Amino acid sequence: MTATLAPPIRIGRAAVGALGMLAVATGALESVVTPTLPLLQRELDMSPSEGALLSIVLLITGALVTPVAGKLGDRYGGKRILIRLMAVVCAGGLVSALAPNLPVLLLGQVLQGAMVGALPLSFILVRKHLPAGESKVAIGVVSGLFVGGGMAGTLSAGPVAEGLSRHWMFALPTIAVIGSTALVNRLMPHDPPGRSDDAGVDWPGLLLLSGTLVTLMLVLALAPDVASQPLVLGALVLLLAAFAGGWIAVERRATSPMVDLGMLARPAVWKSCVLTFVICVGTSVAVYLVPQLFAVPSDEYGFGASATAIGFFLLPGAVAASLAGPISGIGARRYGSRAVVTAGIVLMVIALIALAAVHTEVWHLVIGKVMIALANGLCVTALVTGTATSVEQGDTGIATSLVLVTRVLGYAVGAQVSGAILTAATPSGSDVPAESAFVTGFAIAAAVTALSLLVTRTMSKGVKE
């Protein structure tokens, strides 16, 4: 009893740094497939549909694992679950690195998807071992480093795959994950379990949510071909509604639901989820469209940039993304989460409108991408931080995992919608979409993002330290 009531051990910068290193490594490992998908399709003789499956399987797995990981972390202790989760991720990275064919690579990506659950578990540890004010800054640092790691993986994957092999682009970040996990295990003190209930995993909810997410991705992927196969798309929409309705019904009745819909009903949580989804949809449109615009031949309306050149052009955005997390944490501590989110949304809308209006010079796209990366980091970090500190400590993992799941879904939906816009605007027999498609994509993203300001007006200002 004495041990249970004893205050948690206060962690130092080394432990937070270890969590930050883990965030960088997992972010890099998460992002290596997207920029190298054409290379993987060539080397593994993959069809476009198989390539699409490979690009989304990690997101789907992550969206499923994250709420479970957060819940188990709240119940059994964040460090205990985090180390076990990262063991699965390391195994997945090694499987991907050694994969001789597509089925094995898909298995590796399924296992790697567990990495998305690392962030809410890190937040559990930070909140348990630091005061409220310092935990906001630490959460911002870890979140920002995860974003920065993702951008670093995007920039380095192509050169590594072309200079060494596709195997090394998985192996190098996996080695970093193994090393940083060992550091976290050594430097982070154990946190006591927060809950003592013996309820098992909500397997019906997990399976129904899996079906919902897979069907949603299929609907978005097939949307551009609705004219050629309307019956298939219609059947998938009905199946999506059935999966979603069944999942909601099961979660409402479950003794220990996978996703606590009661938690989602809290204003602070559902507003954060809605804002995160909308903001990430707008961000992912730019993340997808800007590199595509760089690659359009220079004799059309683009710049004909190589993969190396595109990576160089995206580097300033990577720097902005990595700095946004700490800046957001400090800003939320001083001015409140609502002020930071509002500023980020306004900045993103301005950038998207500017990209829709002017994109004839390289620096137009570079500056626009920097503004969007900074705005996204400010918003998402402030929303996660505000959510984490607005609920009871024992609910931190569950609440933040809901926000992070909507982040993943926002990115997936935005990328699929962007691809559909470009596909619809590409003339038959050509590989180059009409320039108007890029204008339309940026404009739609700006309009959708601007609507989120209606939600921010109803947010609480957030705790000021």
Buried (B, 14 or more C-beta within 10 A) or exposed (E): EEEEEEEBEEBEEEBBBBBBBBBBBBBBBBBBBBBBBEBBBEEBEBEEEBBBBBBBBBBBBBBBBBBBBBBBBBBBBBBBBBBBBBBBBBBBBBBBBEBEEBEBBBBBBBBBBBBBBBBBBBBBBBBBBBEEBBBBBBBBBBBBBBBBBBBBBBBBBBBBBBEEEBBBBBBBBBBBBBBBBBBBEEBBEEBEBBBEEEEEEBEBBBBBBBBBBBBBBBBBBBBBBEEEEEEBBEEBBEBBEBBBEBBBEBBEEBEBBBBBBEBBEBEBBBBBBBBBBBBBBBBBBBBBBBBBBBBBEEEEBBBEBEBEBBBEBBBBBBBBBBBBBBBBBBBBBEBBBBBBBBBBBBBBBBBBBBBBEEBEEEEBBBBBBBBBBBBBBBBBBBBBBBBBBBBEBBBBBBBBBBBBBBBBBBBBBBBBBBBBBBEBBBEEEEEBBBBEBBBBBBBBBBEBBBEBBEBBEEBEEBBEB
